[in-house]
Amino acid sequence: MSRGQGPTTTGRAVLFALPAVFPVVAVLGVSLAAAVLQSLGLMPFIGPPSFSVEAWTGNTGELVRATGLSLNIAATATVLSVCIGFLIAAYVLASPRMGWIVGALSAATIPIPHLIGAGAIGLLLSDSGFLERVLGMPAAFPALVGGPWWIAAITEYAWKESAFVALVVLGSIARSVGDLCDAAATLGATARQRVFRVVLPLAMPSLAVSALIVFVYTLGSYEPVWLLGPTSPEPLPVRAVRLFGSVDLTARPEAMASALVSVAVGAGVILIGILVVRRSREFR
């Protein structure tokens, strides 16, 4: 680049983004540093600082179980959200006349807070809720709320996040998919072939990105698993909040350890997802 030329496009983009990114990075960095120090006993809530890894090694089995449970809930909810969201987007694209109604109803769920959504799912699926009364099975209705399989919490995540996935897919491919589907139909492709041979390949990048966002969000979400899940075992967010609010102030390091594990797992998933998306683009 010659001396007379100004900053590159990338440099300008970084400069424009810096005022917004720097405060976020600063706040996040300070918060994570404080959490690490508290988990190691170097910033205690009461008493003198004393280095200790008891918060990490004292209840290793419980921490591992909480991590595995959070990963299972997040993975299941993400798979369901991506599948349902893609089907919603495909229906909206395939049926413009009726699809806008489905799209509008799906989009209407996005601004609803998860706490309200969890309450609605609880009223719907509990053993004395709306669904049980409609089906008339007071004795044989399964334990969906507070049951051992976390069905109600996963249902709430799938219901809420599928609308987000559908919105991302529609926003990314709505302009380009119409002509390609018309060309495929002209060549004799059926509706099913157009969905899986045209719409799905075009939607894969947006599905991957939205799945990554949904997984990380679900991994750290607190309200649905707290309200709709059993009291034991606990996923990472519920364990962190319970220990942080405990009357025993010496439990704060364990709460920070649980929160840091959730952050570390989420950051690892984000990094892996970015590498996979970049690698897939390179092979195209």
N, C-alpha and C positions, 0 to 999 in steps of 0.2 A: 504494500500500500504506500503511495507517495505521501510526501509531507503535507501537500495541499488538501488531501482528503480528510474528511471528518471521521468521527467514530463510526464503526461498523454498525450494521443493523442490530446485531446481537448485543453490542455494547450499549447502544441506545435503549434496547429493551430492558437490559439489566438496570440501567440508571433510572428508567421510569418505574420499574418494579421495586427498586430498593426502598423508597419511603414506606411502602406498604408491607414489604417482607421483613424489614429490619425490626420493627416493634414486635411482630409475631415471634420471630426467632429469639429476640432478647427475652421476652416474657416466658417463652417455652424453655429456653435454656436455664434461666434463673429458677423456674419451678422444678425442672428435673434435677438440677444441682441440689436444691433444698431437699427434695425427696430422697435423693441418694444419701445426703448427709444425715437425714433423720433416720433412714433405714439402718445406717451404720452406727447410730448412737452419738454422732458428732454434733447434732443439733437437737438435743432432747427438749421436750416440752417442759419437763421439770428436772431438776437435778443437774449436776455437772456433766460436761461432755465426757464420754468414755467410749472408745472404739470397741465395737462388738458386731459379730455377724450372727448373733442369736436369732435375729429376725428372719434370716435367710435359711439357717440350718436347724432351728429349733423345731419347726413344724414342716419339714420338707415334704413329707407324705401328703399332708393336707394341701400344701401349695401346688404340688404336682397334680393332685386330683382336681383342684379348682382350675388349673390351666387346661387340663384335658377336657373337662366339662365345657369350659368356655369355647374351646376350639371346636368341639362337636356341635354345640348350639349354633355358633357362627357359620360353620361350614354347611350344616343342614339348611339353615335359614337362607344362606346365600344361594345355594343350588335351587331351592324352591323359588326364590325371588327372581332369579335370572330366567328360569323356565317360564314362570307365569308372566313375567314382564315381556319376554319375547313373544309369547302367544298373544298378549294384548296388543303389542305393536303390530304384529303380523295381521291381526284381525282389523285393526284400524286402517292399515294400508290396503288390505284386500277389499274392504267394504266401506268406501268413503261415505255412503249415505247413512249407515247405521254406526259406522265405526267412531264417528265423532262423539256419539253419545257415550260409548264405552270409554273413549279417551277422556271425555270431560268428567265422567264419574271417577275414573282412576286418578286424574289430576287433582280432583277435589280432596282426596285423602292425604295429599302431600303436606299441606299446612297443618294438619291435625297433629298435636303433640303425641308422642308415644305414650305418655301417661294416660291421656284420655283414650287412646286406642287400646291400651291394655285393659282399662276399665270396661270398655265396650266388649272386648273379647271375653273378659271374665263374666260379664252378665249374659253373654251368649252361650258359653261353653261350660259354665259351672254346673254342678250336679242339681241345682235348683234354678237354673237359668232358663232363658227363652227356648233354646233348642230342646232341652229335656222336657219342657212342658208341651211343646208342639208335638214331639214324638211320643209323649205319654209313656216314658220308661223310667219311673222314679227309682226302681230297684236295680235295673240292669244298665243304667247309663254309666259309661266309663268315666274314670277319674281323669278328665282332661286338664282341669285346673288344679295345680298342686300335685299332679300325678308324677310318677317316676320317670316319664319319658319327655317331659317338658313340652308337651304338644301345644298347649295354649300359648306359651311364650313364642315358640317357633312359628305358630300360625299368625300371631300378631306381627312379627318381623316380616314374614312372607307377604302378608296383606299390605303392609305399609310400604315396604321397599320395592315390591314388584311395580308399583306405580312409578317410582323413581326410575327404575330400569327401563320401563316402557317409554317414559318421557325422554330419557337420554338417547335411546335407540331411534325414536321418531325424529328427534332433533338432528341426528347425525346422518340419516339416510333418506329422509322423506323426499328430498329434492331429486335424488338420483335414481331411486329404486323404481319409479313409475315407468320410465322409458325402457329400462332393462326388463321389467316384468312383461311389458307389452311386446317387446321383441321375442322374449321366450315363449309367450303365448302364441305369437305368430308362427313360431317354429314347431308348435305342437306340444309344448310343455303343459302338463296339468297344473291345477292349483297347488297340489302338494309339492310337485317338483319345483314350482316357482318359489314356494316358501323355503324349501330346504336347499335348493341349488342357486338361488339368486338372493333372496332376502337374508338368509342366515349367513352366507359368506360376507356380505356387505356389513352386517351388523356385528360381526365378531369383534372388531376393535372396540366398539362402544360397549358391547357386552362384557368384555374383559375389564375395561376400566370401571364400569359400574359395579361389576362383581367385586373388584378390589375395594371400592369405596364401601359397599354394603358389608363386606366381611369385616373390615376394620371398624366400622361404626358399630356393628352388632357385637363385636368382641368386647367393646368397652361400654356398651349400653347397660344401664342399670334398671330403669323402671319396669319393663316387661318381665324380666327374670325375677325381680324382687316381688312383684305383685302376683304373678301367675305361676311361679315355680314353687317347688317344695322348699321347706326350710333347710333340708340337708340332702345331698351335698350342695355347697355354694359355689357358683361361678366366681371368677376373679372380681368383677365389679361389686357384687353383693358382699363378698368377704372384705374388700377394702373399705367400703362404706361402714359396714358393721364394726370393724375394728377401730376405725377412725372415730366413730361416735361412741365408743365404749366408755363407761365410767372409769375403767382402768386405763389411766393415761400412759402406762408403760406398754400398751398394745399399739401405740402409734407407729413404732418402727415396723411391725408386721403389716400394718395397713399400707405403709409406704412401699414395702417390699411387694405386696400384691399388686399395687398400682403400677410399679415399675416393671413387673413381669408382663402385665397387660400392654404397657407401652412398648416394651422390647419385642414382644411377639408381633404387635401391630406394625412396628417399624420394619421387622424382618419380612413380613408378608408384603409390605409396600415395596421394599427393595427387590424382592424376588419377582413381584408382578411387573415392575418397571423393566427389569432385565428380560423377562419373557416377552413383553410387548415389543421391546426394541429388537430382540432377536427374531421375532416373527416378522417384523417389518423388513429386516435385512434379507430374509429369505424370499420375499415377494419379488 
